[in-house]
Each structure stands twice: as C-alpha cells, then as structure tokens.
Amino acid sequence: MAKWGMVIDLEKCTGCQACTAACAMENNRLPGEQWQDVVFFTEGEYPSVQAKWFPRPCMHCENPSCVHVCPVRATYKTGDGFVLVDWNRCIGCKYCMIACPYGVRFYTDEKPLVGPDLKTVFKSNDERSWNPPWKMPDARENWKRGVGIQPRGVVSKCTFCYHRVSKAPKGVADLSEHDPETREYTPACVVACPPTARYFGDLDNPDSEVSKMIANKNGVRLLDQLGNKPQVYYLTGSGGAVPSNRAIRKT
Amino acid sequence: MNHFAEPRNFAEVARYLVALWRREGTLQFLRLSSTLGSEKSVAGEMWKYGVVFGLLSFAFISYMLLTEGGAAFNTSSDGINWGLAVSTYVFFALTSSGLTFIASLSMVFGFREYYAVAKRCIWLAIITLGAAFTALALELGHPFRMLWAMPSGLQYLSPMFWMGVFYLIDLVLLLIKFDRLWHDDWDSPLSHFLSIASFVAVILASGMLGLVFGSMVMRPMWYGSFTAVYFILTAALSGTAAIVLATYLAYGFRHENMPEPLRSMASGKALSKVIATLSGIALFSVVTRLWTGLWSNLDGLEGFHALVGSPAFHLEVWAGLALPFVLMVTPSLQRQPRWQITAAALVLPAMFIDRHLFLVTGQAVPMFKGAWATELTAYVPSVTEWAITVLSVAIVFAFYGLGEKLFNLAADPRHKVRESAEEGNLVLKPVPAGRAASPTAPGAAS
C-alpha cells in the first residue's frame, strides 16, 4: 500500500496562490477557510526587511497528534497515509485544532474568517453548512472521509484530495499533472501549481520522484522536533527557508 | 435554618407536591414553588433568582445558537479555539472535584470535624458538575453525538476520552453516595466503598482534565505533568472556597443561624487551615510557573509576558491568593466568620480568572498558522459566551437552594445519635465481655 506524501520546492514556489484557489474550487472552501494556504509574512526590520511566503497544506502526519486526541475517533489515519475527518462522528470539540501544531484545521460553525459571510449568501437547504453554486457533484461527496461541503458543528481539513488520489491505479509511484495517465488522480493544488513546485507520490517507494527529491535535496519537515513526522516535505535549497516556529518578539 | 421533615425518596417528594397542589390550588402552588415555601428564606431566594437568571440566559443562548450558531461565539479557527464556555466548564468541573475532596476528608480519611459539611459538599459537587456539563454541551458542535461516538470509538489515547469516562463515573458515584447519605447511611461497607471509589474517581477525573492540557507538547504553556497536579491542588482550593461560601450563604451569612455542629466548625480553624494551605500552594505554583515561563527562551511561552501585563492576573495573585492566604494564616482572623467569608469570596473568583487565563494564554501564542504573527491572539468573550457562564452559575444557585430546602444538607452521622439522645432513647450496644462500654456508633442508635 502506498504512503502518499507531498514535496514542496520552496525555491520554485512563487507565492501565486494558485494552489489555494484550486483547492477552494475543488473542495468548496469558504473564503479564509483555506485548507491549502500560502501565508505571507515579513522577517527582519527596515531597512533589512524581507517579504516571504510559505505554502502550507495539512501535513498528513505519520504520527498525527490530532488523531490521538480525538475522543470519538472521528479523525483517523488511513493505511495509505491520509489523515481524514469523519463528519458523521465529529462532535465539534475542537481538541484536534488545539493539538495540531500546524494550524490547518477549521471549525465550520463560527464567525466568517473573511467577509461577507457566504454561508448566509448561499444558504443551505439541507444538512450542508452552505450551498455554493459551484459545489462538487453530490456523488463525489463523502462525509466519512471529510470530502465535500461539511455540515454544521464539525471540523474540516485538507484531505490531500482523497476523492482523486484514492482512485489512482495501484502501484503507481508518482501522481503528476504532467503525466496524462495520472493527472486526474493528482491533488488539485499540485495540478494547478504554475511553476511545478509541488510533487506528489509514494513516500514508501524508493523509486518515486518524491523519495528521490527528499533524499537528494535534503527535504525537511516542519516542526520536526514535535515528532508528528509530517508527510509533507519542503526543499529549501538556497532560495527558500522553512520559517522559524514562532516569530513573536520577546519583550 | 429550620427544615421541614426531609423526604426520604423522590416518590415522597412527588406525593407531597401533588398534595400541596390539591390543597392550595394551581396559582398558589406556583407561587409557593417559585419561592420554595410561604416564608421568605435564603434557599427560596437562591432558587427564585437562580431559576429566573437561568431561564433568561438559557432563552438568550438558545436564540443566539438557533439564529447564529457558533458564530455567536468569539472563538475562531484563526485564534482562540476554546473560549469562555470551556473556562466555565473547567472552573465548575474542578470546583466539583474540590468539593468531593473536602467531603472525603471526613468520609475517607476520618477527619470527623469535616462531617458537618460532607453532605452539603456532595450535593454541591453534583450540581456544579451538572453546571460544568451544561456549559460544555452548549460549546460542543454535536453534544448528543458524544453519547454514542465516545463508547463506540474507545479512543484510549485521548486524554479527553478518559476525562469523560472518569467524570461520568464521578457523577454516578456522587449520585449513589448522595442517595446513601439521604437515607442516613454513613457507615455501611457500601457507603465506605462509595466514598473511597468516589475519591479515586475524582482524583483521576481532575488529573485527566489537567492532562487534556498537559499532554499538548505543541502548547508549551500547558505542557507537562505539573498541569495535572496543579489542577488537582487548585480544584481542592476552589472546592474549599465554594463550601465555605455556600455554607454561610445558606444561613444568610449569619454564624448564629447555623445548627450546632456546623457552628462549632465555622468558629474553628478546620476550613481556614485548608484555605490557607491550598492558597499558599496555589500561590507558589502560579508564581513558579510564571517565573519559569518568563525566564525560558523557549518559543511559545510568550503568553507569560502577557500575563504580567494583565490586570486580571494581578487581581488573581494579589487579591485572590495572597490576601486570603494572609487572612487565613493570621490566628486572630482565621476563626472569624467575616474573614473566612472574605477569603472564600476572594479565592473563588480568583480561581475562575485562573482557569480563564490558563486557557486563553495557552492558545494566545499563534500555532504554525501564525508563525509570522508578531502579536498574541486577542480574545474578548461574546455576550453569548458570558450568558453560558451566567447560566452555569444560575444552575448552581437554583439547585443549591432547592437542595437546601429539600434535603437536610447539615446532616452528619452524629445527628442520629443526638436526636436519639434528645428523645431519651439512646441505646448502648451490648458490649462483649472484656471491652469497655462506650457510646455506640451512629448505626447502633435506635
């Protein structure tokens, strides 16, 4: 069984946010509720200030603290490496949000992160929390896997586009937008990335492109000291850097 | 306070209420029910205001949740995930645990002077736990789903799962224990077993609530086994403050209104010593935690700097812990009711502040999402969140008033002996040859 993982080359990432837009369209995200975010920040002070950005999906950790803390097993890890949320079980306690070191989880039932509140503009007429005109086909929704438009009172997160990746042919090492055979199974953020800064493949397969890149280009994981062992690796090279844990000025 | 004859079971309560309704008519029955009797009493006032504020706050919360849902809260995925409703839950759950600790002093460890407040502690522990569960249920997205999802999931790795298990066991044991005390069973093997089991359950429950936070290595302000110990110790402190305040409140803050065993206890040092010891330990814990937090360079501890600048934190430390400690260790003050009441009235709000600051500052340092944030996350609870706190307080007041009226909360195992003696029929148990005769244990009095 594959262990799916992602590699993001920070030297190539331009911060264009095509990944964010693609994810939002693919997964019907509310504005601000970005499962795949690119966060912009500054380092240093004038005149040495630098504008930086950092793409951040769910890390689908090997050792996910969000899974361990969930009191009802609503969030779980699959055999092929996805960390998913069962919206039929989630009680909305938000403990997984507390326990996620990467801040990638979102609670549905709260003030809109970005206005106007589209949940009131596109009001739901069923169990879904809202009813956008561009939503994915009903048949593709899978609440046991956290795919689709979530109901009220649950937590949602990036699924690594489970609805696409889980249909990939068995034994394939990489899912690439450049390969017509695998394009439709590749996560939306990877497909949409203009500079091809994202790669997706089987981390357990030594011949996969992602495994080779991690080995040859010293792939690093975010907040590795916490032991969650993310399945998203960053290539920093000479042009990019994984930001420091926290950049709050000490007083 | 004079009690009417304490009913022995709920069927008796129901029969009494039906008889009262038939005798007085519906309007008069409702009027009497709203004040718990024809005479004005502290219990009746607690019940009346508790019900009024409880219903008003519940109506407001229901309206807000039905119209706005979780958006009525100021919690956010980008900032503070757990807000005032969770602080309220933690405060009341730990106060309940502390009350059980105080009850255990007599019922498990044999410190007989604490018998006078044991039954009151158990009743208060039940209703404060009920208030805690209410606050939590209103905060959760799907509270009723928990009823089947937790037992079917059995996520034994989750501290929250175990917290739920132990608090449920705690509640069941408290209810059975209260039932036994209601029937004057203080000394049977079952009663002893329940007391010990309840004590163990409540240690595990409050400790596990501490580990809900203490297990979070990604939240350095919470992380560590110290959190569980801190929760257990401060639970005992808030429980002690609660029982002192509640006992005086039931008698209109008038020492002379109390029945004898309680009056002796109040004029002694029994509870003052506990407040002094625990407030001293809590003060030391808060200050050392602050010290290590300010001293360390570890990322994620910046919330301690915010604590130093927070007026609420200084109020907690100086007025809520240091002052009560001084009051309760001063020999000339610790026996005086007014200073006992003052100390308890300072400690209890301080413990509420402590729970809230602990919860909020632990989340105020942005996680990775805010690695680039240069400020701590701001959080001001919404009116709906405050209404949940008001509802929880109202529940405690209403049911304390009801319990005060319905049950003889001042009962202790010695009252059976006293009552029998007053009736002139105290019977001495036959003493086996070779053993000295002594007044019998309560169970032997007929």
Interface residues (C-beta under 8 A of the other chain):
Chain A: G32 E33 D37 V39 F40 F41 T42 K52 F54 R56 S65 H68 V69 C70 P71 V72 R73 A74 R89 C90 I91 G92 C93 K94 Y95 M97 I98 A99 C100 P101 Y102 G103 V104 R105 F106 Y107 T108 D109 E110 K111 P112 L113 D117 R152 G153 V154 L222 L223 L226 G227 P243 S244 N245 R246 A247 I248 R249 K250 T251
Chain B: G69 G70 A71 F73 N74 T75 S76 S77 D78 N81 W82 L140 G141 H142 P143 R145 M146 A149 M150 G153 L154 Q155 L157 S158 P159 M160 F161 G164 V212 S215 M216 V217 M218 R219 N297 D299 G300 E302 H305 Q363 V365 P366 M367 F368 K369 G370 A371 W372 A373 T374 E375 L376
